[in-house]
Amino acid sequence: MAQMNISIPDKLKSWAEARVAEGRYSSTSDYVRDLVRRDQEAEEARRRLQAAIDEGRNSGISDKTVTDIIAELRARRAQG
């Protein structure tokens, strides 16, 4: 495992130590690893969302009404 040393303000250090003291994390390193993992997962979710948005924008404009779209979705659900 790689090692990383960081400098943070005293208030942030106290915050991290308080999280450890609550018992959810075994150490401040464990807490920081969890924060980095969560940030990584959030970034991946943002990328998937952006890809879906881009796909929708690039798909063009539909002539269907909202009522048509809802009816199609209901029909699909009824079939599957």
C-alpha positions, 0 to 999 in steps of 0.5 A: 500500500502506498503512503501519503502524508498530508497537512490539514488545519487543526480544526479538520484534524480534530474533526477527523479524530472525532469521527474515529472516536465515534467508532465508525473508523479504526484510524484517521487513515481509514477515515481519509481512505473512506472519503477518497473512495466516496469521492471516487464513487461520486465522480463515477456517478457524475460521469455516468449521469453526464454521459446519459445527459449527453446521449439524450441531448444527442438523440434529437427531438421527438415528435411524441407527446409526454402522454405518448411516452408515458403510454409506451412505458406503461405498455413495456412494463405490462409486457415485461 
